[in-house]
Amino acid sequence: HPHAGHLDAKIGSLLAGIAAEKVAGVGFCWGGYFVAHLAAAGGARVSSIASAHPSIQIAGVHGEDAAALCRAVAPPCGRRRRRRAGLAGRAACTHRA
């Protein structure tokens, strides 16, 4: 993503400013798309994300692949997500412990 470097720098600044090692994110509506990018760019520095809306699908509007974005987000345990068919054949991210 073209803004990954910008996100990476902002995560570093945020963590330094609050003297923390990790941050979490919650996205409502379009925010789900942005917290997915936050987690993809932040790696282990982002402990978790939650999306209260399926806005991850707007990745296509920006020329991105929603399933690829989901695969770029690693769960806290470090195991990769599995891909399964979601509603109406859309890609969905799942993780089962």
Disulfide bonds with the S-S distance in Angstrom:
Cys70-Cys93 2.29
